[in-house]
């Protein structure tokens, strides 16, 4: 029984064990299937799904034999889905399995990645780490090779060659060894270490005579000799290597033999091999280098037309060879006296190449060729791209000198001088040529009315060479340029200098004439008389003169006497010119005016009437007839004035003089007290001359006449009727503007806003739009609509940049920004004002200074105040600004020195500000009684400036409080609240009263 039981037990154990083994086998097969699925997903690019499967596998099969491989795939899958952390994922695996073959693969992968990114040192490190993991010979050799490539890419050639040599010595049977030796030799070649390259290639040939890399050495060794200038050795090495070379290397050898023969002067051999290379490379771009070599071959033999042809065949493309070939094609055409062909080739070069290699040489030679054949404009056009480029020119002096000569030959003297100036910095230019160029430059500018640019150049030529003919003439034209610029005071100085220094100069006569005119234009009429008289007495005009200078001079002398109220002498000179042609009519006309100014009204009227009889076609006849009428009007003979004005209308209807006369008829009736007729006359202006400039004056005349009659003012209604009847008249737009402006002037700002908005909507006249927007902005300010005011000012600045209203608009924007405590924006507005508007520069500097002071930038503020003072030494607002800086620095004495003279003499707002700050100085120093007096003077002397008065009253009350005089303080605060209720100071005053 026992044995039976044991047998049954053993049988059961056997069955159970078999079952368990079967179950384990099924589990192992299931796990492998999971792994295979994960790898399949990975290979299909489904990396996220692969990660899930791999993680499941690793969690359930911790002891499985594929765990290492699974982790390898997991690291790669993570890297695929999270490329930025690829290194992290790989390094985690390498740390866990440092000696696994997979780790070396990942390190190689990281090395390749670093190489691609240009991180060569890092790549070298990865390959080195892989090599240290104990790789087999094949993989270790590979690691050394890529370490060498990375070091070479990093320009560490010494280290690279060491890696390659170590590979060749330690793993001589590896396929990488001959490749390493070849690359080592090429590195020497790249560094132009041709001896070492030769040695390296010899080692390769000795160790691996039948290897493909050794066959390449043939051309490399020959090239090494070639690069060293050992042309005969190069030829021999290349010819010996020829039987072992493939087609590509054989053609290279042929080319190098041709080049070497060329250098040795063996032209026949060189030509044979160049042509052989051309046949071998026929139909490819590579033949160009052989054509280029043949070009030089023929050039050396002075066969220039053949050389040009070969260079032309090499000139296709845009590489260095093409550039040089095209350049030498043109040079050889020029050497062969084919100038037209050379110019065409240079032009082709210019069309194809604007920058880069050989551009400077080619463009310079192009310019020389064009200059030599008289094509000066083409020479200029060829050189300009060079001087305008950012490149550093190797031939800078030559380029600029040639450009100057080309400009000079082309009579472009300004640019010639600029070119000579540039050339002078790197080479010498004859001073006489430069002066001549300067003078011609100035003369061209003068002729083109660029007087401001011409004058200092004329003056510099005179300063450089005052005793030369060119220098003397330059002084005259410098003075005349000043005259043309209306700088008459400076013109006077230089014309006088010319006359005094060169009394015998042929142009001293015109200089006296010009001096007289300079005095005359400058308003120095008395001083003008003598030089005019000198000119009249001493100057002999040429036989053929374009203008009768004697007549003109007499007239100007008469005008000068007229201007200084010496009418007797004026009449004398005018009398001498009567009858002259031209000028006689003007003389008689001015003689009549002189009689009138001398209160000889009878002679005046008589002379005007004689003028009308003698000169009926003069340009002054309308004014002469009008003046007769006007004399009667001014002498109170209103009836005769009306008749004479009517004569103007009859003789010269439909002219502006007729409209003016009709208006003055109204004035004559008005002055005579006949207001009804005056109204009728003014209305006749509107009805008869709707296009006249006197419409607005006529409306005003109607208004005044009605007021004199005690009637209701209907001028606005008359104006509206006129606009309705004449909507297209040129005056209608101005009349609408006047309506809006009347509302503004009367203080009805809301009505003005409505009128200006309507005007802006309907007007087609852009001329008055800036004024309309400006007035609208002012009206918005007056009605406390500040945001809208800002919009209008901004519109003027942006939409009408050339308008005279831009300056005041920027100033207003700066002021508003300052009042809004936006000091930075205020500064920006005033900065723009300083840059754009010369005549507002002083105001701009003050605004900039105030803004910087408000931002507590004292040094910047002081700089701007000082700039205003430098611009105008008497500008008192700038002195006040500097005084405020001094107060901030507690330099009270300096502040007081600046402010006291202004407070004593200035009656404007600047004076009020100065007086206020005098009070502040005393208050800050604890001199409260003096502070009270200074603040009181603001109220007494500057009552009109309520802002400063309100500030002063508040500070005066503070001073009383500090003195313990609370009753005086309360009285002052009450005055402030009652007289200036809308000011910020009134609110502060109320707070002080409430706290007492």
Secondary structure in CASP SS format (residue, H / E / C, confidence):
PFRMAT SS
TARGET T0000
AUTHOR 0000-0000-0000
METHOD secondary structure of the structure
MODEL  1
X C 1.00
X H 1.00
X H 1.00
X H 1.00
X H 1.00
X H 1.00
X H 1.00
X H 1.00
X H 1.00
X H 1.00
X H 1.00
X H 1.00
X H 1.00
X H 1.00
X H 1.00
X H 1.00
X H 1.00
X H 1.00
X H 1.00
X H 1.00
X H 1.00
X H 1.00
X H 1.00
X H 1.00
X H 1.00
X H 1.00
X H 1.00
X H 1.00
X H 1.00
X H 1.00
X H 1.00
X H 1.00
X H 1.00
X H 1.00
X H 1.00
X H 1.00
X H 1.00
X H 1.00
X H 1.00
X H 1.00
X H 1.00
X H 1.00
X H 1.00
X C 1.00
X C 1.00
X C 1.00
X H 1.00
X H 1.00
X H 1.00
X H 1.00
X H 1.00
X H 1.00
X H 1.00
X H 1.00
X H 1.00
X H 1.00
X H 1.00
X H 1.00
X H 1.00
X H 1.00
X C 1.00
X C 1.00
X C 1.00
X C 1.00
X C 1.00
X C 1.00
X H 1.00
X H 1.00
X H 1.00
X H 1.00
X H 1.00
X H 1.00
X H 1.00
X H 1.00
X H 1.00
X H 1.00
X H 1.00
X H 1.00
X H 1.00
X H 1.00
X H 1.00
X C 1.00
X H 1.00
X H 1.00
X H 1.00
X H 1.00
X H 1.00
X H 1.00
X H 1.00
X H 1.00
X H 1.00
X H 1.00
X H 1.00
X H 1.00
X H 1.00
X H 1.00
X C 1.00
X C 1.00
X C 1.00
X C 1.00
X H 1.00
X H 1.00
X H 1.00
X H 1.00
X H 1.00
X H 1.00
X H 1.00
X H 1.00
X H 1.00
X H 1.00
X H 1.00
X H 1.00
X H 1.00
X H 1.00
X H 1.00
X H 1.00
X C 1.00
X C 1.00
X C 1.00
X H 1.00
X H 1.00
X H 1.00
X H 1.00
X H 1.00
X H 1.00
X H 1.00
X H 1.00
X H 1.00
X H 1.00
X H 1.00
X H 1.00
X H 1.00
X C 1.00
X C 1.00
X C 1.00
X C 1.00
X H 1.00
X H 1.00
X H 1.00
X H 1.00
X H 1.00
X H 1.00
X H 1.00
X H 1.00
X H 1.00
X H 1.00
X H 1.00
X H 1.00
X H 1.00
X H 1.00
X H 1.00
X H 1.00
X H 1.00
X C 1.00
X C 1.00
X C 1.00
X H 1.00
X H 1.00
X H 1.00
X H 1.00
X H 1.00
X H 1.00
X H 1.00
X H 1.00
X H 1.00
X H 1.00
X H 1.00
X H 1.00
X H 1.00
X H 1.00
X C 1.00
X C 1.00
X C 1.00
X C 1.00
X H 1.00
X H 1.00
X H 1.00
X H 1.00
X H 1.00
X H 1.00
X H 1.00
X H 1.00
X H 1.00
X H 1.00
X H 1.00
X H 1.00
X H 1.00
X H 1.00
X H 1.00
X H 1.00
X C 1.00
X C 1.00
X C 1.00
X H 1.00
X H 1.00
X H 1.00
X H 1.00
X H 1.00
X H 1.00
X H 1.00
X H 1.00
X H 1.00
X H 1.00
X H 1.00
X H 1.00
X H 1.00
X H 1.00
X C 1.00
X C 1.00
X C 1.00
X C 1.00
X H 1.00
X H 1.00
X H 1.00
X H 1.00
X H 1.00
X H 1.00
X H 1.00
X H 1.00
X H 1.00
X H 1.00
X H 1.00
X H 1.00
X H 1.00
X H 1.00
X H 1.00
X H 1.00
X H 1.00
X C 1.00
X C 1.00
X H 1.00
X H 1.00
X H 1.00
X H 1.00
X H 1.00
X H 1.00
X H 1.00
X H 1.00
X H 1.00
X H 1.00
X H 1.00
X H 1.00
X H 1.00
X H 1.00
X C 1.00
X C 1.00
X H 1.00
X H 1.00
X H 1.00
X H 1.00
X H 1.00
X H 1.00
X H 1.00
X H 1.00
X H 1.00
X H 1.00
X H 1.00
X H 1.00
X H 1.00
X H 1.00
X H 1.00
X H 1.00
X H 1.00
X H 1.00
X C 1.00
X C 1.00
X H 1.00
X H 1.00
X H 1.00
X H 1.00
X H 1.00
X H 1.00
X H 1.00
X H 1.00
X H 1.00
X H 1.00
X H 1.00
X H 1.00
X H 1.00
X H 1.00
X C 1.00
X C 1.00
X C 1.00
X C 1.00
X C 1.00
X C 1.00
X H 1.00
X H 1.00
X H 1.00
X H 1.00
X H 1.00
X H 1.00
X H 1.00
X H 1.00
X H 1.00
X H 1.00
X H 1.00
X H 1.00
X H 1.00
X H 1.00
X C 1.00
X C 1.00
X C 1.00
X H 1.00
X H 1.00
X H 1.00
X H 1.00
X H 1.00
X H 1.00
X H 1.00
X H 1.00
X H 1.00
X H 1.00
X C 1.00
X C 1.00
X C 1.00
X C 1.00
X C 1.00
X C 1.00
X H 1.00
X H 1.00
X H 1.00
X H 1.00
X H 1.00
X H 1.00
X H 1.00
X H 1.00
X H 1.00
X H 1.00
X H 1.00
X H 1.00
X H 1.00
X H 1.00
X H 1.00
X H 1.00
X C 1.00
X C 1.00
X C 1.00
X H 1.00
X H 1.00
X H 1.00
X H 1.00
X H 1.00
X H 1.00
X H 1.00
X H 1.00
X H 1.00
X H 1.00
X H 1.00
X H 1.00
X H 1.00
X H 1.00
X C 1.00
X C 1.00
X C 1.00
X C 1.00
X C 1.00
X C 1.00
X H 1.00
X H 1.00
X H 1.00
X H 1.00
X H 1.00
X H 1.00
X H 1.00
X H 1.00
X H 1.00
X H 1.00
X H 1.00
X H 1.00
X H 1.00
X H 1.00
X C 1.00
X C 1.00
X C 1.00
X H 1.00
X H 1.00
X H 1.00
X H 1.00
X H 1.00
X H 1.00
X H 1.00
X H 1.00
X H 1.00
X H 1.00
X H 1.00
X H 1.00
X H 1.00
X C 1.00
X C 1.00
X C 1.00
X C 1.00
X C 1.00
X C 1.00
X C 1.00
X H 1.00
X H 1.00
X H 1.00
X H 1.00
X H 1.00
X H 1.00
X H 1.00
X H 1.00
X H 1.00
X H 1.00
X H 1.00
X H 1.00
X H 1.00
X H 1.00
X C 1.00
X C 1.00
X C 1.00
X H 1.00
X H 1.00
X H 1.00
X H 1.00
X H 1.00
X H 1.00
X H 1.00
X H 1.00
X H 1.00
X H 1.00
X H 1.00
X H 1.00
X C 1.00
X C 1.00
X C 1.00
X C 1.00
X C 1.00
X C 1.00
X H 1.00
X H 1.00
X H 1.00
X H 1.00
X H 1.00
X H 1.00
X H 1.00
X H 1.00
X H 1.00
X H 1.00
X H 1.00
X H 1.00
X H 1.00
X H 1.00
X H 1.00
X H 1.00
X H 1.00
X C 1.00
X C 1.00
X C 1.00
X H 1.00
X H 1.00
X H 1.00
X H 1.00
X H 1.00
X H 1.00
X H 1.00
X H 1.00
X H 1.00
X H 1.00
X H 1.00
X H 1.00
X H 1.00
X H 1.00
X C 1.00
X C 1.00
X C 1.00
X C 1.00
X H 1.00
X H 1.00
X H 1.00
X H 1.00
X H 1.00
X H 1.00
X H 1.00
X H 1.00
X H 1.00
X H 1.00
X H 1.00
X H 1.00
X H 1.00
X H 1.00
X H 1.00
X H 1.00
X C 1.00
X C 1.00
X C 1.00
X H 1.00
X H 1.00
X H 1.00
X H 1.00
X H 1.00
X H 1.00
X H 1.00
X H 1.00
X H 1.00
X H 1.00
X H 1.00
X H 1.00
X H 1.00
X H 1.00
X C 1.00
X C 1.00
X C 1.00
X C 1.00
X C 1.00
X C 1.00
X H 1.00
X H 1.00
X H 1.00
X H 1.00
X H 1.00
X H 1.00
X H 1.00
X H 1.00
X H 1.00
X H 1.00
X H 1.00
X H 1.00
X H 1.00
X H 1.00
X C 1.00
X C 1.00
X C 1.00
X H 1.00
X H 1.00
X H 1.00
X H 1.00
X H 1.00
X H 1.00
X H 1.00
X H 1.00
X H 1.00
X H 1.00
X H 1.00
X H 1.00
X H 1.00
X H 1.00
X C 1.00
X C 1.00
X C 1.00
X C 1.00
X C 1.00
X C 1.00
X C 1.00
X C 1.00
X C 1.00
X C 1.00
X H 1.00
X H 1.00
X H 1.00
X H 1.00
X H 1.00
X H 1.00
X H 1.00
X H 1.00
X H 1.00
X H 1.00
X H 1.00
X H 1.00
X H 1.00
X H 1.00
X H 1.00
X C 1.00
X C 1.00
X C 1.00
X H 1.00
X H 1.00
X H 1.00
X H 1.00
X H 1.00
X H 1.00
X H 1.00
X H 1.00
X H 1.00
X H 1.00
X H 1.00
X C 1.00
X C 1.00
X C 1.00
X C 1.00
X C 1.00
X C 1.00
X H 1.00
X H 1.00
X H 1.00
X H 1.00
X H 1.00
X H 1.00
X H 1.00
X H 1.00
X H 1.00
X H 1.00
X H 1.00
X H 1.00
X H 1.00
X H 1.00
X C 1.00
X C 1.00
X C 1.00
X H 1.00
X H 1.00
X H 1.00
X H 1.00
X H 1.00
X H 1.00
X H 1.00
X H 1.00
X H 1.00
X H 1.00
X H 1.00
X H 1.00
X H 1.00
X H 1.00
X C 1.00
X C 1.00
X C 1.00
X C 1.00
X C 1.00
X C 1.00
X H 1.00
X H 1.00
X H 1.00
X H 1.00
X H 1.00
X H 1.00
X H 1.00
X H 1.00
X H 1.00
X H 1.00
X H 1.00
X H 1.00
X H 1.00
X H 1.00
X C 1.00
X C 1.00
X C 1.00
X H 1.00
X H 1.00
X H 1.00
X H 1.00
X H 1.00
X H 1.00
X H 1.00
X H 1.00
X H 1.00
X H 1.00
X H 1.00
X H 1.00
X H 1.00
X H 1.00
X C 1.00
X C 1.00
X C 1.00
X C 1.00
X H 1.00
X H 1.00
X H 1.00
X H 1.00
X H 1.00
X H 1.00
X H 1.00
X H 1.00
X H 1.00
X H 1.00
X H 1.00
X H 1.00
X H 1.00
X H 1.00
X H 1.00
X H 1.00
X H 1.00
X C 1.00
X C 1.00
X H 1.00
X H 1.00
X H 1.00
X H 1.00
X H 1.00
X H 1.00
X H 1.00
X H 1.00
X H 1.00
X H 1.00
X H 1.00
X H 1.00
X H 1.00
X H 1.00
X C 1.00
X C 1.00
X C 1.00
X C 1.00
X C 1.00
X C 1.00
X H 1.00
X H 1.00
X H 1.00
X H 1.00
X H 1.00
X H 1.00
X H 1.00
X H 1.00
X H 1.00
X H 1.00
X H 1.00
X H 1.00
X H 1.00
X H 1.00
X H 1.00
X C 1.00
X C 1.00
X C 1.00
X C 1.00
X C 1.00
X H 1.00
X H 1.00
X H 1.00
X H 1.00
X H 1.00
X H 1.00
X H 1.00
X H 1.00
X H 1.00
X H 1.00
X H 1.00
X C 1.00
X C 1.00
X C 1.00
X C 1.00
X C 1.00
X C 1.00
X H 1.00
X H 1.00
X H 1.00
X H 1.00
X H 1.00
X H 1.00
X H 1.00
X H 1.00
X H 1.00
X H 1.00
X H 1.00
X H 1.00
X H 1.00
X H 1.00
X C 1.00
X C 1.00
X C 1.00
X H 1.00
X H 1.00
X H 1.00
X H 1.00
X H 1.00
X H 1.00
X H 1.00
X H 1.00
X H 1.00
X H 1.00
X H 1.00
X H 1.00
X H 1.00
X H 1.00
X C 1.00
X C 1.00
X C 1.00
X C 1.00
X C 1.00
X C 1.00
X H 1.00
X H 1.00
X H 1.00
X H 1.00
X H 1.00
X H 1.00
X H 1.00
X H 1.00
X H 1.00
X H 1.00
X H 1.00
X H 1.00
X H 1.00
X H 1.00
X C 1.00
X C 1.00
X C 1.00
X H 1.00
X H 1.00
X H 1.00
X H 1.00
X H 1.00
X H 1.00
X H 1.00
X H 1.00
X H 1.00
X H 1.00
X H 1.00
X H 1.00
X H 1.00
X H 1.00
X C 1.00
X C 1.00
X C 1.00
X C 1.00
X C 1.00
X H 1.00
X H 1.00
X H 1.00
X H 1.00
X H 1.00
X H 1.00
X H 1.00
X H 1.00
X H 1.00
X H 1.00
X H 1.00
X H 1.00
X H 1.00
X H 1.00
X H 1.00
X C 1.00
X C 1.00
X C 1.00
X H 1.00
X H 1.00
X H 1.00
X H 1.00
X H 1.00
X H 1.00
X H 1.00
X H 1.00
X H 1.00
X H 1.00
X H 1.00
X H 1.00
X H 1.00
X H 1.00
X C 1.00
X H 1.00
X H 1.00
X H 1.00
X H 1.00
X H 1.00
X H 1.00
X H 1.00
X H 1.00
X H 1.00
X H 1.00
X H 1.00
X H 1.00
X H 1.00
X H 1.00
X H 1.00
X H 1.00
X H 1.00
X C 1.00
X C 1.00
X C 1.00
X H 1.00
X H 1.00
X H 1.00
X H 1.00
X H 1.00
X H 1.00
X H 1.00
X H 1.00
X H 1.00
X H 1.00
X H 1.00
X H 1.00
X H 1.00
X H 1.00
X C 1.00
X C 1.00
X C 1.00
X C 1.00
X H 1.00
X H 1.00
X H 1.00
X H 1.00
X H 1.00
X H 1.00
X H 1.00
X H 1.00
X H 1.00
X H 1.00
X H 1.00
X H 1.00
X H 1.00
X C 1.00
X C 1.00
X C 1.00
X H 1.00
X H 1.00
X H 1.00
X H 1.00
X H 1.00
X H 1.00
X H 1.00
X H 1.00
X H 1.00
X H 1.00
X H 1.00
X H 1.00
X H 1.00
X H 1.00
X C 1.00
X C 1.00
X C 1.00
X H 1.00
X H 1.00
X H 1.00
X H 1.00
X H 1.00
X H 1.00
X H 1.00
X H 1.00
X H 1.00
X H 1.00
X H 1.00
X H 1.00
X H 1.00
X H 1.00
X H 1.00
X H 1.00
X C 1.00
X C 1.00
X C 1.00
X H 1.00
X H 1.00
X H 1.00
X H 1.00
X H 1.00
X H 1.00
X H 1.00
X H 1.00
X H 1.00
X H 1.00
X H 1.00
X H 1.00
X H 1.00
X H 1.00
X C 1.00
X C 1.00
X C 1.00
X C 1.00
X H 1.00
X H 1.00
X H 1.00
X H 1.00
X H 1.00
X H 1.00
X H 1.00
X H 1.00
X H 1.00
X H 1.00
X H 1.00
X H 1.00
X H 1.00
X H 1.00
X H 1.00
X H 1.00
X H 1.00
X H 1.00
X C 1.00
X C 1.00
X H 1.00
X H 1.00
X H 1.00
X H 1.00
X H 1.00
X H 1.00
X H 1.00
X H 1.00
X H 1.00
X H 1.00
X H 1.00
X H 1.00
X H 1.00
X H 1.00
X C 1.00
X C 1.00
X C 1.00
X C 1.00
X H 1.00
X H 1.00
X H 1.00
X H 1.00
X H 1.00
X H 1.00
X H 1.00
X H 1.00
X H 1.00
X H 1.00
X H 1.00
X H 1.00
X C 1.00
END
